[in-house]
C-alpha cells in the first residue's frame, strides 16, 4: 500500500511555486458617466414609466371589479334593509346604501388597478383615486348618519 502511494506522489506533477495571473490583453471599457446627484449627494431615482395595461391585465381587472361590484351590491341591499328595519325612511336608506356602494367600488378600483397596473408611485393615478375614495367615504358617512337619525 505504501508503495502505491509513493508511486502516485512521484508521478504527480509538481505544483508551480509562483502562480501569476496574466495581465488583461484588451483595455478596460470606459465607465459610464455618474448619474446626476443633488447637492446633498443623494441619487435621484428615475420616474416610473406608465405603459398602460395589457389586454390580459385589463380583462383580469374588469373581472375583479365585477366581483367587487356584485359584493358591494349585496352589501348595499343589506344596509338598506337594516336602516328600514330601524324605522328610517326608505329613500334615505336607499341613498345611504348607494353611497356605501360607491365607496366600496371606488376603493376596489384603487386597489385592483393600482395593483395590476403597478400605478402606486404615479401621482396622477393615486391622488384622484384617493380623493374619490375619501369623498365617497365622507358621503356614505353623512348619508348613513342622516338616515339613522331621520326616523319615520
NORPE-V657234 format. One record per pair of residues at least 12 apart in sequence whose C-alpha atoms are under 10 Angstrom apart, sorted by the first residue. I is the first residue (numbers start at 1). J is the second residue. D is the distance in Angstrom with one decimal. If there is no record, write none. Layout:
I;J;D
I;J;D
//
This chain:
47;121;8.7
47;122;8.7
48;118;9.4
48;119;8.8
48;120;9.8
48;121;7.1
48;122;7.2
49;118;9.7
49;119;9.3
49;121;9.7
49;122;8.6
50;117;8.4
50;118;8.4
50;119;7.5
50;121;9.7
50;122;7.8
51;117;8.6
51;118;9.7
51;119;9.9
52;117;6.9
52;118;9.3
52;119;9.2
53;113;8.9
53;116;7.9
53;117;5.8
53;118;9.3
54;116;9.8
54;117;8.7
57;113;8.9
57;116;6.5
57;117;7.5
58;113;8.6
58;116;8.4
58;117;8.8
60;112;9.1
60;113;9.6
60;116;8.4
61;109;8.5
61;111;10.0
61;112;6.2
61;113;6.4
61;114;9.9
61;115;9.4
61;116;7.1
61;117;9.1
62;109;9.3
62;112;9.0
62;113;9.1
64;108;8.6
64;109;9.0
64;112;7.2
64;113;9.5
65;105;7.5
65;106;9.6
65;108;6.8
65;109;6.7
65;111;9.9
65;112;7.4
65;113;9.2
66;105;9.4
67;105;10.0
67;108;9.8
68;101;9.8
68;104;7.8
68;105;6.6
68;106;9.9
68;107;9.7
68;108;6.6
68;109;8.8
68;112;9.7
69;101;7.7
69;102;9.1
69;104;7.8
69;105;6.0
69;106;9.6
69;108;8.4
69;109;9.8
70;101;9.7
70;105;9.5
71;101;9.1
71;104;9.0
71;105;9.4
72;97;9.4
72;98;9.3
72;100;7.9
72;101;5.3
72;102;8.4
72;103;9.0
72;104;6.2
72;105;7.0
72;108;9.7
73;97;8.7
73;98;8.5
73;100;9.3
73;101;6.4
73;102;9.6
73;104;9.4
73;105;9.4
74;97;9.7
74;101;9.0
75;97;7.8
75;98;9.6
75;100;8.2
75;101;7.4
75;104;9.3
76;93;9.5
76;94;8.0
76;95;9.5
76;96;8.1
76;97;4.4
76;98;6.2
76;99;8.4
76;100;6.5
76;101;5.7
76;102;9.4
76;104;9.6
77;93;9.5
77;94;8.2
77;97;6.7
77;98;8.9
77;101;9.4
78;97;8.1
79;93;7.5
79;94;8.3
79;96;7.6
79;97;5.7
79;98;9.3
79;100;8.5
79;101;9.8
79;144;8.9
80;92;8.7
80;93;5.0
80;94;5.5
80;95;8.4
80;96;7.2
80;97;5.5
80;98;8.8
80;144;9.6
80;147;9.6
81;93;7.8
81;94;8.8
81;97;9.2
82;97;9.9
82;148;9.7
83;96;8.8
83;97;9.1
83;144;8.4
83;147;7.1
83;148;6.5
83;149;10.0
83;151;9.4
84;147;9.0
84;148;9.1
84;151;9.2
84;152;9.3
86;147;9.5
86;148;7.5
86;149;9.8
86;151;7.9
86;152;9.3
87;147;9.3
87;148;8.3
87;149;9.6
87;150;8.5
87;151;5.5
87;152;5.7
88;146;9.2
88;147;5.8
88;148;6.2
88;149;7.6
88;150;5.9
88;151;4.6
88;152;5.6
89;147;7.0
89;148;9.0
89;149;9.9
89;150;7.1
89;151;6.5
89;152;5.7
90;147;8.8
90;152;9.2
91;147;8.7
92;143;7.2
92;144;8.1
92;145;9.8
92;146;7.5
92;147;5.1
92;148;8.7
92;150;8.2
92;151;9.8
93;143;8.0
93;144;7.3
93;145;9.9
93;146;9.0
93;147;5.6
93;148;8.1
93;150;9.6
94;143;9.3
94;144;9.5
94;147;8.9
95;139;9.8
95;140;8.5
95;143;6.5
95;144;8.1
95;146;9.9
95;147;8.3
96;139;8.4
96;140;5.9
96;141;8.0
96;142;8.1
96;143;4.7
96;144;4.9
96;145;8.4
96;146;8.5
96;147;6.9
96;148;9.4
97;140;7.8
97;143;8.4
97;144;7.8
97;147;9.9
98;139;10.0
98;140;8.1
98;143;9.3
99;136;6.6
99;137;8.0
99;138;9.2
99;139;6.3
99;140;4.6
99;141;8.4
99;142;9.2
99;143;7.1
99;144;8.4
100;136;7.5
100;137;7.5
100;138;9.8
100;139;8.2
100;140;5.1
100;141;8.2
100;143;8.8
100;144;8.5
101;136;9.0
101;140;8.6
102;132;9.5
102;133;8.7
102;135;9.9
102;136;6.3
102;137;8.6
102;139;9.3
102;140;8.3
103;132;8.3
103;133;6.1
103;134;8.3
103;135;8.3
103;136;4.9
103;137;5.7
103;138;9.0
103;139;8.5
103;140;7.1
104;133;8.4
104;136;8.6
104;137;8.8
104;140;10.0
105;133;9.0
105;136;9.6
106;129;7.4
106;130;8.8
106;131;10.0
106;132;6.9
106;133;5.7
106;134;9.5
106;135;9.9
106;136;7.8
106;137;9.5
107;129;8.0
107;130;8.2
107;132;8.4
107;133;5.7
107;134;9.2
107;136;9.2
107;137;9.4
108;133;9.4
109;129;8.2
109;133;9.5
110;125;8.5
110;126;7.7
110;128;9.7
110;129;6.0
110;130;7.5
110;132;9.3
110;133;8.2
111;129;9.6
113;125;9.4
114;126;7.9
114;129;9.5
//
